[in-house]
Amino acid sequence: MAILAPVEVARESRRPIVSNGVAAHLTTFIGANRYNPAAVYPMAFLVEQPPGSVVATHFHEANQFQIVVAGDGRLGSHPVEPVAVHYSNAFSAYGPITAGAAGLQYFTLRNGYDRGARYLPAAREELRGVRRRFRDAFAEPAAPLASVPDAAAAEALIPAAPDGMGAWRHRLPPGAALEGPDPAGGDGQFWVVTAGSLRTPAGEALPPLSCAFVAPDEPPFAAVAGEAGLEVVVVQFPRGRDHVAAGS
């Protein structure tokens, strides 16, 4: 069964954090991170960077998507605002992440546990001898839904790769049904509601900024658009984790 994370429940976990000298806020939606240490797979949380703050270039030990949902800024050389999508393989350095005048808010989504950002250049020695393959993909900002759509539309934000990695945005009019891609094609999917609302066949409701995780052994996730329609971003991780030793 898919893991559902309604925003109104997640908000209860919102707390101030300081990472590498940068003060921010973090809201846990699914799983664990170093501010909520129960070891749960997968991980989804919302980061709120204040205006003008800079998160230094770093890497993680898990494959990761980021989805920008509010504010503006830059991720490395890329201008970002809603809805921009970024993917990085484990041990692939990226950044810095610079928040603009409106601050910057983005979901961080992982399909495995990570013990926290490893900042460069201090953590460079940790990369020596690590099984890794650098991979980085970026989808330019695409303005979120401003009105109720008249018809269903889908677009590839990051076109599907042979190993299943990709990101897609779906826009649906009220009451329209959507079935997602087969989860067996990748190593887990996240669904993030960016406008309107999503209802599952069982009647659970996910308003904007809610998310869901679908494991690779689950059937395709099914959703129905709410009264204001639906805009949802679906991201899928690539099959396999070449940074994880066999038998881990």
Contacts in CASP RR format, 6 or more apart in sequence:
PFRMAT RR
TARGET T0000
AUTHOR 0000-0000-0000
METHOD contacts of the structure
MODEL  1
MAILAPVEVARESRRPIVSNGVAAHLTTFIGANRYNPAAVYPMAFLVEQP
PGSVVATHFHEANQFQIVVAGDGRLGSHPVEPVAVHYSNAFSAYGPITAG
AAGLQYFTLRNGYDRGARYLPAAREELRGVRRRFRDAFAEPAAPLASVPD
AAAAEALIPAAPDGMGAWRHRLPPGAALEGPDPAGGDGQFWVVTAGSLRT
PAGEALPPLSCAFVAPDEPPFAAVAGEAGLEVVVVQFPRGRDHVAAGS
1 218 0 8 1.000
2 200 0 8 1.000
2 212 0 8 1.000
2 213 0 8 1.000
2 214 0 8 1.000
2 215 0 8 1.000
2 218 0 8 1.000
2 221 0 8 1.000
3 30 0 8 1.000
3 42 0 8 1.000
3 212 0 8 1.000
3 213 0 8 1.000
4 200 0 8 1.000
4 204 0 8 1.000
4 206 0 8 1.000
4 210 0 8 1.000
4 212 0 8 1.000
5 29 0 8 1.000
5 30 0 8 1.000
5 44 0 8 1.000
5 206 0 8 1.000
5 210 0 8 1.000
5 211 0 8 1.000
5 212 0 8 1.000
5 213 0 8 1.000
6 204 0 8 1.000
6 205 0 8 1.000
6 206 0 8 1.000
6 207 0 8 1.000
6 210 0 8 1.000
7 29 0 8 1.000
7 206 0 8 1.000
7 207 0 8 1.000
7 208 0 8 1.000
7 209 0 8 1.000
7 210 0 8 1.000
8 207 0 8 1.000
10 27 0 8 1.000
10 28 0 8 1.000
10 29 0 8 1.000
10 46 0 8 1.000
10 210 0 8 1.000
11 27 0 8 1.000
13 27 0 8 1.000
13 28 0 8 1.000
13 36 0 8 1.000
14 25 0 8 1.000
14 26 0 8 1.000
14 27 0 8 1.000
15 25 0 8 1.000
15 26 0 8 1.000
15 27 0 8 1.000
15 35 0 8 1.000
16 23 0 8 1.000
16 24 0 8 1.000
16 25 0 8 1.000
17 23 0 8 1.000
17 24 0 8 1.000
17 25 0 8 1.000
17 26 0 8 1.000
17 35 0 8 1.000
18 24 0 8 1.000
19 55 0 8 1.000
19 117 0 8 1.000
20 55 0 8 1.000
20 56 0 8 1.000
20 58 0 8 1.000
20 117 0 8 1.000
20 119 0 8 1.000
22 49 0 8 1.000
22 53 0 8 1.000
22 54 0 8 1.000
22 55 0 8 1.000
23 50 0 8 1.000
23 53 0 8 1.000
24 47 0 8 1.000
24 48 0 8 1.000
24 49 0 8 1.000
24 50 0 8 1.000
24 53 0 8 1.000
25 47 0 8 1.000
25 48 0 8 1.000
26 33 0 8 1.000
26 35 0 8 1.000
26 45 0 8 1.000
26 46 0 8 1.000
26 47 0 8 1.000
26 48 0 8 1.000
27 45 0 8 1.000
27 46 0 8 1.000
27 48 0 8 1.000
28 35 0 8 1.000
28 36 0 8 1.000
28 44 0 8 1.000
28 45 0 8 1.000
29 44 0 8 1.000
29 45 0 8 1.000
29 46 0 8 1.000
29 107 0 8 1.000
29 210 0 8 1.000
29 211 0 8 1.000
30 40 0 8 1.000
30 42 0 8 1.000
30 43 0 8 1.000
30 44 0 8 1.000
30 45 0 8 1.000
30 211 0 8 1.000
30 213 0 8 1.000
31 38 0 8 1.000
31 40 0 8 1.000
31 41 0 8 1.000
31 42 0 8 1.000
31 43 0 8 1.000
31 44 0 8 1.000
32 38 0 8 1.000
32 39 0 8 1.000
32 40 0 8 1.000
32 43 0 8 1.000
32 113 0 8 1.000
33 43 0 8 1.000
33 45 0 8 1.000
33 114 0 8 1.000
33 116 0 8 1.000
34 115 0 8 1.000
34 116 0 8 1.000
39 113 0 8 1.000
41 111 0 8 1.000
41 112 0 8 1.000
41 113 0 8 1.000
42 109 0 8 1.000
42 110 0 8 1.000
42 111 0 8 1.000
42 112 0 8 1.000
42 188 0 8 1.000
42 190 0 8 1.000
42 213 0 8 1.000
43 62 0 8 1.000
43 108 0 8 1.000
43 109 0 8 1.000
43 110 0 8 1.000
43 111 0 8 1.000
43 112 0 8 1.000
43 113 0 8 1.000
43 114 0 8 1.000
44 107 0 8 1.000
44 108 0 8 1.000
44 109 0 8 1.000
44 110 0 8 1.000
44 190 0 8 1.000
44 211 0 8 1.000
44 213 0 8 1.000
45 107 0 8 1.000
45 108 0 8 1.000
46 69 0 8 1.000
46 105 0 8 1.000
46 106 0 8 1.000
46 107 0 8 1.000
46 108 0 8 1.000
46 209 0 8 1.000
47 105 0 8 1.000
47 106 0 8 1.000
47 107 0 8 1.000
47 108 0 8 1.000
48 103 0 8 1.000
48 104 0 8 1.000
48 105 0 8 1.000
49 55 0 8 1.000
49 97 0 8 1.000
49 99 0 8 1.000
49 103 0 8 1.000
49 104 0 8 1.000
49 105 0 8 1.000
50 99 0 8 1.000
50 103 0 8 1.000
51 99 0 8 1.000
51 100 0 8 1.000
51 101 0 8 1.000
51 102 0 8 1.000
51 103 0 8 1.000
52 98 0 8 1.000
52 99 0 8 1.000
52 100 0 8 1.000
52 101 0 8 1.000
52 103 0 8 1.000
53 98 0 8 1.000
53 99 0 8 1.000
53 103 0 8 1.000
54 96 0 8 1.000
54 97 0 8 1.000
54 98 0 8 1.000
54 99 0 8 1.000
55 95 0 8 1.000
55 96 0 8 1.000
55 97 0 8 1.000
55 98 0 8 1.000
55 117 0 8 1.000
56 95 0 8 1.000
56 96 0 8 1.000
56 119 0 8 1.000
56 120 0 8 1.000
57 76 0 8 1.000
57 93 0 8 1.000
57 94 0 8 1.000
57 95 0 8 1.000
57 96 0 8 1.000
57 119 0 8 1.000
57 120 0 8 1.000
58 93 0 8 1.000
58 94 0 8 1.000
58 95 0 8 1.000
58 117 0 8 1.000
58 118 0 8 1.000
58 119 0 8 1.000
58 120 0 8 1.000
58 123 0 8 1.000
59 88 0 8 1.000
59 90 0 8 1.000
59 91 0 8 1.000
59 92 0 8 1.000
59 93 0 8 1.000
59 94 0 8 1.000
59 117 0 8 1.000
59 118 0 8 1.000
59 120 0 8 1.000
59 123 0 8 1.000
59 127 0 8 1.000
60 88 0 8 1.000
60 90 0 8 1.000
60 91 0 8 1.000
60 110 0 8 1.000
60 114 0 8 1.000
60 116 0 8 1.000
60 117 0 8 1.000
60 118 0 8 1.000
61 90 0 8 1.000
61 91 0 8 1.000
61 114 0 8 1.000
61 115 0 8 1.000
61 116 0 8 1.000
61 118 0 8 1.000
61 243 0 8 1.000
62 90 0 8 1.000
62 110 0 8 1.000
62 111 0 8 1.000
62 112 0 8 1.000
62 113 0 8 1.000
62 114 0 8 1.000
63 87 0 8 1.000
63 88 0 8 1.000
63 89 0 8 1.000
63 90 0 8 1.000
63 110 0 8 1.000
63 111 0 8 1.000
63 112 0 8 1.000
63 187 0 8 1.000
63 237 0 8 1.000
63 238 0 8 1.000
63 241 0 8 1.000
64 87 0 8 1.000
64 88 0 8 1.000
64 90 0 8 1.000
64 108 0 8 1.000
64 109 0 8 1.000
64 110 0 8 1.000
64 114 0 8 1.000
65 85 0 8 1.000
65 86 0 8 1.000
65 87 0 8 1.000
65 107 0 8 1.000
65 108 0 8 1.000
65 109 0 8 1.000
65 110 0 8 1.000
65 167 0 8 1.000
65 190 0 8 1.000
65 235 0 8 1.000
65 237 0 8 1.000
66 75 0 8 1.000
66 85 0 8 1.000
66 86 0 8 1.000
66 87 0 8 1.000
66 106 0 8 1.000
66 107 0 8 1.000
66 108 0 8 1.000
66 109 0 8 1.000
67 83 0 8 1.000
67 84 0 8 1.000
67 85 0 8 1.000
67 86 0 8 1.000
67 106 0 8 1.000
67 107 0 8 1.000
67 109 0 8 1.000
67 192 0 8 1.000
67 194 0 8 1.000
67 233 0 8 1.000
67 235 0 8 1.000
68 75 0 8 1.000
68 80 0 8 1.000
68 81 0 8 1.000
68 82 0 8 1.000
68 83 0 8 1.000
68 84 0 8 1.000
68 85 0 8 1.000
68 86 0 8 1.000
68 104 0 8 1.000
68 105 0 8 1.000
68 106 0 8 1.000
68 141 0 8 1.000
69 82 0 8 1.000
69 83 0 8 1.000
69 105 0 8 1.000
69 106 0 8 1.000
69 107 0 8 1.000
69 192 0 8 1.000
69 194 0 8 1.000
69 209 0 8 1.000
70 82 0 8 1.000
70 102 0 8 1.000
70 103 0 8 1.000
70 104 0 8 1.000
70 105 0 8 1.000
71 81 0 8 1.000
71 82 0 8 1.000
71 99 0 8 1.000
71 100 0 8 1.000
71 102 0 8 1.000
71 103 0 8 1.000
71 104 0 8 1.000
71 105 0 8 1.000
72 79 0 8 1.000
72 80 0 8 1.000
72 81 0 8 1.000
72 99 0 8 1.000
72 100 0 8 1.000
72 101 0 8 1.000
72 102 0 8 1.000
72 103 0 8 1.000
72 104 0 8 1.000
73 79 0 8 1.000
73 80 0 8 1.000
73 81 0 8 1.000
73 97 0 8 1.000
73 98 0 8 1.000
73 99 0 8 1.000
73 100 0 8 1.000
73 103 0 8 1.000
73 104 0 8 1.000
74 80 0 8 1.000
74 96 0 8 1.000
74 97 0 8 1.000
74 98 0 8 1.000
74 100 0 8 1.000
75 84 0 8 1.000
75 86 0 8 1.000
75 94 0 8 1.000
75 95 0 8 1.000
75 97 0 8 1.000
75 98 0 8 1.000
75 138 0 8 1.000
76 94 0 8 1.000
76 95 0 8 1.000
76 96 0 8 1.000
76 97 0 8 1.000
76 98 0 8 1.000
78 84 0 8 1.000
78 86 0 8 1.000
78 138 0 8 1.000
78 140 0 8 1.000
79 141 0 8 1.000
80 86 0 8 1.000
80 104 0 8 1.000
80 106 0 8 1.000
80 141 0 8 1.000
81 141 0 8 1.000
82 141 0 8 1.000
82 143 0 8 1.000
82 144 0 8 1.000
82 194 0 8 1.000
83 141 0 8 1.000
83 142 0 8 1.000
83 143 0 8 1.000
83 144 0 8 1.000
83 157 0 8 1.000
83 169 0 8 1.000
83 194 0 8 1.000
83 233 0 8 1.000
84 138 0 8 1.000
84 139 0 8 1.000
84 140 0 8 1.000
84 141 0 8 1.000
84 142 0 8 1.000
85 138 0 8 1.000
85 139 0 8 1.000
85 157 0 8 1.000
85 158 0 8 1.000
85 167 0 8 1.000
85 233 0 8 1.000
85 235 0 8 1.000
86 94 0 8 1.000
86 136 0 8 1.000
86 137 0 8 1.000
86 138 0 8 1.000
86 139 0 8 1.000
87 135 0 8 1.000
87 136 0 8 1.000
87 137 0 8 1.000
87 138 0 8 1.000
87 158 0 8 1.000
87 165 0 8 1.000
87 166 0 8 1.000
87 167 0 8 1.000
87 235 0 8 1.000
88 94 0 8 1.000
88 135 0 8 1.000
88 136 0 8 1.000
88 137 0 8 1.000
89 132 0 8 1.000
89 133 0 8 1.000
89 134 0 8 1.000
89 135 0 8 1.000
89 136 0 8 1.000
89 243 0 8 1.000
90 132 0 8 1.000
90 241 0 8 1.000
90 243 0 8 1.000
91 127 0 8 1.000
91 130 0 8 1.000
91 132 0 8 1.000
91 134 0 8 1.000
91 243 0 8 1.000
92 132 0 8 1.000
92 133 0 8 1.000
92 134 0 8 1.000
92 135 0 8 1.000
92 136 0 8 1.000
93 120 0 8 1.000
94 136 0 8 1.000
97 104 0 8 1.000
98 104 0 8 1.000
107 190 0 8 1.000
107 192 0 8 1.000
107 211 0 8 1.000
109 190 0 8 1.000
109 192 0 8 1.000
109 211 0 8 1.000
109 235 0 8 1.000
111 187 0 8 1.000
111 188 0 8 1.000
111 237 0 8 1.000
118 126 0 8 1.000
130 243 0 8 1.000
131 242 0 8 1.000
131 243 0 8 1.000
131 244 0 8 1.000
131 245 0 8 1.000
132 242 0 8 1.000
132 243 0 8 1.000
133 242 0 8 1.000
133 243 0 8 1.000
137 158 0 8 1.000
137 165 0 8 1.000
137 166 0 8 1.000
138 158 0 8 1.000
139 157 0 8 1.000
139 158 0 8 1.000
139 167 0 8 1.000
142 155 0 8 1.000
142 157 0 8 1.000
142 169 0 8 1.000
144 194 0 8 1.000
144 195 0 8 1.000
144 231 0 8 1.000
145 171 0 8 1.000
145 194 0 8 1.000
145 195 0 8 1.000
145 196 0 8 1.000
145 229 0 8 1.000
145 231 0 8 1.000
148 173 0 8 1.000
148 174 0 8 1.000
148 228 0 8 1.000
148 229 0 8 1.000
149 171 0 8 1.000
149 172 0 8 1.000
149 173 0 8 1.000
149 229 0 8 1.000
150 173 0 8 1.000
151 173 0 8 1.000
152 170 0 8 1.000
152 171 0 8 1.000
152 172 0 8 1.000
152 173 0 8 1.000
152 176 0 8 1.000
152 178 0 8 1.000
153 170 0 8 1.000
153 171 0 8 1.000
154 168 0 8 1.000
154 169 0 8 1.000
154 170 0 8 1.000
154 171 0 8 1.000
155 168 0 8 1.000
155 169 0 8 1.000
156 166 0 8 1.000
156 167 0 8 1.000
156 168 0 8 1.000
157 166 0 8 1.000
157 167 0 8 1.000
157 168 0 8 1.000
157 169 0 8 1.000
157 233 0 8 1.000
158 165 0 8 1.000
158 166 0 8 1.000
158 167 0 8 1.000
158 235 0 8 1.000
159 166 0 8 1.000
160 166 0 8 1.000
160 236 0 8 1.000
161 238 0 8 1.000
163 186 0 8 1.000
163 238 0 8 1.000
163 239 0 8 1.000
163 240 0 8 1.000
164 185 0 8 1.000
164 186 0 8 1.000
164 236 0 8 1.000
164 238 0 8 1.000
164 239 0 8 1.000
165 186 0 8 1.000
165 236 0 8 1.000
165 237 0 8 1.000
165 238 0 8 1.000
166 235 0 8 1.000
166 236 0 8 1.000
167 233 0 8 1.000
167 234 0 8 1.000
167 235 0 8 1.000
167 236 0 8 1.000
168 181 0 8 1.000
168 233 0 8 1.000
168 234 0 8 1.000
168 235 0 8 1.000
169 194 0 8 1.000
169 231 0 8 1.000
169 232 0 8 1.000
169 233 0 8 1.000
169 234 0 8 1.000
170 178 0 8 1.000
170 230 0 8 1.000
170 231 0 8 1.000
170 232 0 8 1.000
170 234 0 8 1.000
171 230 0 8 1.000
171 231 0 8 1.000
172 178 0 8 1.000
172 225 0 8 1.000
172 229 0 8 1.000
172 230 0 8 1.000
172 231 0 8 1.000
173 225 0 8 1.000
173 229 0 8 1.000
174 225 0 8 1.000
174 226 0 8 1.000
174 227 0 8 1.000
174 228 0 8 1.000
174 229 0 8 1.000
175 224 0 8 1.000
175 225 0 8 1.000
175 226 0 8 1.000
175 229 0 8 1.000
176 224 0 8 1.000
176 225 0 8 1.000
176 229 0 8 1.000
176 230 0 8 1.000
177 222 0 8 1.000
177 223 0 8 1.000
177 224 0 8 1.000
177 225 0 8 1.000
178 222 0 8 1.000
178 223 0 8 1.000
178 224 0 8 1.000
178 225 0 8 1.000
178 230 0 8 1.000
178 232 0 8 1.000
179 220 0 8 1.000
179 221 0 8 1.000
179 222 0 8 1.000
179 223 0 8 1.000
180 189 0 8 1.000
180 220 0 8 1.000
180 221 0 8 1.000
180 222 0 8 1.000
180 223 0 8 1.000
180 234 0 8 1.000
181 189 0 8 1.000
181 220 0 8 1.000
181 234 0 8 1.000
181 236 0 8 1.000
182 220 0 8 1.000
183 189 0 8 1.000
183 214 0 8 1.000
183 215 0 8 1.000
183 216 0 8 1.000
183 217 0 8 1.000
183 218 0 8 1.000
183 219 0 8 1.000
183 220 0 8 1.000
183 221 0 8 1.000
183 236 0 8 1.000
184 216 0 8 1.000
184 217 0 8 1.000
185 216 0 8 1.000
185 236 0 8 1.000
185 239 0 8 1.000
186 216 0 8 1.000
186 236 0 8 1.000
186 237 0 8 1.000
186 238 0 8 1.000
186 239 0 8 1.000
187 216 0 8 1.000
187 236 0 8 1.000
187 237 0 8 1.000
187 238 0 8 1.000
187 239 0 8 1.000
187 240 0 8 1.000
187 241 0 8 1.000
188 213 0 8 1.000
188 214 0 8 1.000
188 215 0 8 1.000
188 216 0 8 1.000
188 236 0 8 1.000
188 237 0 8 1.000
189 213 0 8 1.000
189 214 0 8 1.000
189 221 0 8 1.000
189 234 0 8 1.000
189 235 0 8 1.000
189 236 0 8 1.000
189 237 0 8 1.000
190 211 0 8 1.000
190 212 0 8 1.000
190 213 0 8 1.000
190 214 0 8 1.000
190 234 0 8 1.000
190 235 0 8 1.000
191 198 0 8 1.000
191 211 0 8 1.000
191 212 0 8 1.000
191 213 0 8 1.000
191 214 0 8 1.000
191 221 0 8 1.000
191 223 0 8 1.000
191 232 0 8 1.000
191 233 0 8 1.000
191 234 0 8 1.000
192 209 0 8 1.000
192 210 0 8 1.000
192 211 0 8 1.000
192 232 0 8 1.000
192 233 0 8 1.000
192 235 0 8 1.000
193 206 0 8 1.000
193 207 0 8 1.000
193 208 0 8 1.000
193 209 0 8 1.000
193 210 0 8 1.000
193 211 0 8 1.000
193 230 0 8 1.000
193 231 0 8 1.000
193 232 0 8 1.000
194 208 0 8 1.000
194 209 0 8 1.000
194 231 0 8 1.000
194 232 0 8 1.000
194 233 0 8 1.000
195 208 0 8 1.000
195 228 0 8 1.000
195 229 0 8 1.000
195 230 0 8 1.000
195 231 0 8 1.000
196 207 0 8 1.000
196 208 0 8 1.000
196 225 0 8 1.000
196 226 0 8 1.000
196 228 0 8 1.000
196 229 0 8 1.000
196 230 0 8 1.000
196 231 0 8 1.000
197 205 0 8 1.000
197 206 0 8 1.000
197 207 0 8 1.000
197 208 0 8 1.000
197 225 0 8 1.000
197 226 0 8 1.000
197 227 0 8 1.000
197 228 0 8 1.000
197 229 0 8 1.000
197 230 0 8 1.000
198 205 0 8 1.000
198 206 0 8 1.000
198 210 0 8 1.000
198 212 0 8 1.000
198 223 0 8 1.000
198 224 0 8 1.000
198 225 0 8 1.000
198 226 0 8 1.000
198 230 0 8 1.000
198 232 0 8 1.000
199 205 0 8 1.000
199 206 0 8 1.000
199 223 0 8 1.000
199 224 0 8 1.000
199 225 0 8 1.000
199 226 0 8 1.000
200 206 0 8 1.000
200 222 0 8 1.000
200 223 0 8 1.000
200 224 0 8 1.000
201 222 0 8 1.000
201 224 0 8 1.000
205 226 0 8 1.000
206 212 0 8 1.000
212 221 0 8 1.000
214 221 0 8 1.000
223 230 0 8 1.000
223 232 0 8 1.000
END
